[in-house]
């Protein structure tokens, strides 16, 4: 007798050895509005959690078998990070070979575009790390106060950081990756950039993976981070012996990191003139953290307010990308995109098939860094 799972290519009686040998996830079939996607889990009760796209979904048990499952309606063109929670612990999907760190997986609807250069990485795989490590203790960031913590006897915010540096293709313009630890340990940016350079989709670049200790404090619209990058971090990179052109610096940031990257272009134009921004948090204002609905404040936040003063942005190249499935971010992003272009910046605007999710930002990261390094006003 066929079960619910047969339509997804999982024949056999759920819970049997033959069933689990054929189990795969997630598996999708077309639906009227997109796709119905099946997720399966073996063992204890579990729930399914998504990165910003959907509320958690409780899995159902198949009769008396050790098989738990959920059929989830997904729109067309979606790529999303997800995980399962069972007995209070988070797990990657054991039936999905595409992971994002030890306890996350990535699902994509069959019509989602490919992400060339990004290899499938399993939850148990250890990503390669750049050989060059810089030890950075920032005096400038210590000025942010107790928000950044620190070890006993250290100044607040001055805790030692390890900054990794990788010369892709031998090195070239610096690409400063904000939230660098995510691009080191969750998503294989080093491998992806190497692939893109080797295939001619990117010129040689030098990746600098910037770790962050407190995203709210460091990525808010204030100068300390960018003073520290200018006066402390970039000199360390220059002294490292790795070929690195700081004169063609590209800052790549997502969410609050995207906000910070655009802020840096506005307030430190001599330092930052090329930006790749994915899903920038342009709703941000100093008071946003105290609001019940931070995205419900002034459209475009403080960045739009600054852009309305009509700064001369004729020297700026900035690529904006936003997820098709994060509608509440759209008004904020659209206003900032428009105002930046009106101020003279060379602007590229795109929409990715995802919500507020690093799994979709991966392709935009490579594409938009390549665009930012071009010299024409295309």
Buried (B, 14 or more C-beta within 10 A) or exposed (E): EEBEBEEBEBEBBBBEEEBBEEBBBBBBEEBEEBBBBBBBBBEEEBBBBBBBBBEEBEBEBBEEBEBBBBBBEBBBBBBBBBBBBBEEEEBBBBBBBBBBBBBBBBBBBEBBEEBEBBEEBEBEBEBEBBEBEBEBBBEBBBBBEEEBEBEEEEBBBBBEBBBBBBBBBEBBBBBBBBBBBBBBBBBBBBBBBBBBBEEEBBBBBBBBBBBBBBBEBBBBBBBBBBBBBBEBBBEBBEEBEBBBEBEBBBBBBBBBBBBBBBBBBBBBBEBBBBBBBBBBBBBBBEEBEEEEEBBEBBBBBBBBEBBEEEBEBEEBBBBBBBBBBBEEBEBBBBBBBBBBBEBBBBBBBBBBBBBBBBBBBBBBBBBBBBBBBEEEEE
